[in-house]
Structures are given as C-alpha cells and as structure tokens.
Amino acid sequence: MSEQIRKHIPFAGVLGVEVVSATKERIEARMLVRPDLCNPMAGLHGGAAMSLADTLGAMGASMNLPEGANGTTTLESKTNFIGAAKSGETVIAVCTPLHIGRRTSIWQTKITSEAGKTVALVTQTQMVL
C-alpha cells in the first residue's frame, strides 16, 4: 500500500510515510523522525507533521470521492502542536473523517509518539474537484 501512495503522492516517499492500513473511515501511517525532518532542537518540524497529516487527509478524501469527481485538493488546514517527537522516534498518525459531503470532506489526524504521547492534532478540509 505504501508503494501505491508514494507513486500517487511522491512527496510521501520523501517524508518516508509508511501506510499501515487504509479504509474509507480510517487511515493509519507511521513515519520515522529523521534528522532532516527536524527543527533546530532535534524535534519533528511542524511542516513535516503537517505534511504527514495532509497526505493522509488527501488519501481519505480520494477514497471517498463521489462518482464523476476528478480528484481532491486541500482547501484549509489547522494544526495544534501539542508535544515534541525527537529525532530517531517514530510517529503514528491516525486520520478519520469528521464529514464527507458532495463538495467537501473534513478530516482529523492525530499524530502521536509510539509511547502514545500526542504530538499534533490536524483538522483539514478537502475540496472535491
């Protein structure tokens, strides 16, 4: 499954996103916090966390597109940064829909450390194209 995502969303490969499971109602992925994805304090860079969530939200929206739709794009994204994930740790992201409509869908991604500590909570709106 990760290879399909990396082919469709090449940036997911750059990030090292590893999809664990994906259904229309729940997507789970893992990502190693590498030094090149960190801020100067050796913690996961906010942009990398947001990119992980955006990738999963796009996946979910794509799997739930109505018949005849051409794709999806992120319309809006909001991130609450709650804790740090240090270089060498693996983060786990779980993305679920809050709303699936004909024109938009809203997805929430919770990113945690392997120990279960919350790193970030991202809510995004995907627009149907």
Secondary structure, DSSP 8 states (H G I E B T S, - for coil): -HHHHHHHSHHHHHHT-EEEEE-SS-EEEEEE--GGGB-TTSBB-HHHHHHHHHHHHHHHHHHT--TT---EEEEEEEEEE-S--BTT-EEEEEEEEEEE-SSEEEEEEEEEETT--EEEEEEEEEEE-
